[in-house]
Amino acid sequence: MTYLYKISKPENVTNSTPILFTMHGVGSNYHDLTMIPGEGEKDFVQIDVQGDRPYGSGFTYYVPDFSRQSEEEVINGTLKDLDTFFDETVKKEKLSVQQPRFFLGFSQGAILSLSYSLLYPEKSNGAVILSGRLPDYVAAEAAKKTILDKQPSFFIGHGQFDPLFSLDVSRATKAFLESKGLEAAYHEYPTAHGVIASEVTDIRNWLQVQFKQ
């Protein structure tokens, strides 16, 4: 399984240069989140990943239909494909496995970024979770995992009027992460299922702090 992607990187890349993978929502594409982490020349590698399944006017990483397969089977299968893709892309682009990896996702991309960081914590330094949710099975599996010396950190951004995932869902995610001793910067914004300018500013500030650690 492979995914289309586009990449931008600074002129000089070292083993400490962060890599940021972005994952869009259902029916969108790899252009959707490009500008959120920053504009102009960046001091980190950014890889925008496009879902591999056509959906509506765009793409999706998995079809959100759990009538034939359970949510766990569908999402775990996608996470395994993405894990292979992340590793292969790092190698293909002549990047280093020592470079810190971060993730930024919106809606379905947020579900995947959060789930991947919790189920593959050794491969994630942090994730930006925008208008997403934490699947119950992921929470159950993550609760069993051993605490690592280096734990991923999280930024959670959610619209106060989101009709798809309620604030209760997002607040529960924050509570779970904190119960695991994980850093969770939590923000609510006066919007629906989307991202607004003040949120983008907060995301960029958070990422820059994380990238320097």
C-alpha positions, 0 to 999 in steps of 0.5 A: 500500500502506498500513498501520494504525498508532497514534500517540502524541506529546508536546504540543510537537513540534519538528524535533529530536523523534525519531520511533520506528516499531515493527514487530511479529513474525509473527501479532501486531499493533500493540499488541505493542510499544507499552510497550517504549520507555516508559510514560506521557508520552513525549518522542518520537513513537511510531508502532506499525505493523501488518502489512497481511496477516492471519496466524494470530490477528494480522498479518504484513508479509510471508508468510515463504514464499520458494518462489514469490519469493526472499527478496530479492524479498519483503523488498525489496517490503515495504521499498519499501511501508514506505518509502512509508508512513513518508514519507506518515505523517510528512507526514499527521501534520504531522511534519517530514522533519528529525526523526530516525527510529528503528525498533524491531522484534521477529522479522520486525519486527526483520528489517525494521528492520535491513534498512531501516536498512542499505538506506535509511541516509539515513532511519534514525538507529538501530534496536532489533533484537530476536530478529531476523536479517540476510538474506544479500542485505541484508548483500551490498547493504549492504557495497557502500554508501558510508559516510555522515557520519551512520550509524545505530546499533543495539541488538541483543537476543537470547535465549540459548535462542531456538529460531527464530534462534540466537545464532550468527545474532545474533552474526554480525549484530553482527560484520557491523555492526562490520565496517561501522564501525557502533555495535552495542550487543549483549546476550544474555538468559536467555530464548527467542524473547521479551523480558524485563524487564531487556531492556526496561530496557536498550532504554529506556536505549539509546533515551534516549541515542540520542534526545539525540544 
